[in-house]
């Protein structure tokens, strides 16, 4: 069973199966609820972004994660506040987005954010 990815220990076997499958995919995956709190992060996300565990634990504020990523250069050149504002506006307005960008280490990734019917957002990143 995936570690640190379950929101609650009271999940059924089918939910565990789905979480195991999502943990093992080759795309980095982050899911945020309508309150902009982290719900799920898979292993690939942890590897790709090397984020401190407190910022991606279930219930962590997505804004804090964005501040960390922006200030470490993950959002590219420019003012980190501008990068965060663009992403938060898309979430508030329920818009999907897709970005191609260069990471600080020179790797190129595609990031896509999709609004979920529940009001949350899923974000996937691929190299």
Buried (B, 14 or more C-beta within 10 A) or exposed (E): EBEEBBBEEEBEEEEEEEBEEBBEEEBBBBBBBEEBBBBBBBBBBBEBBEBEEEBBEBEBBBEBBBBBBBEBEBBEEEEBEEBBEEBBEBBEEEEEBEBEBEBEEEEEBEBBBBBEEEEBBBBBBBE
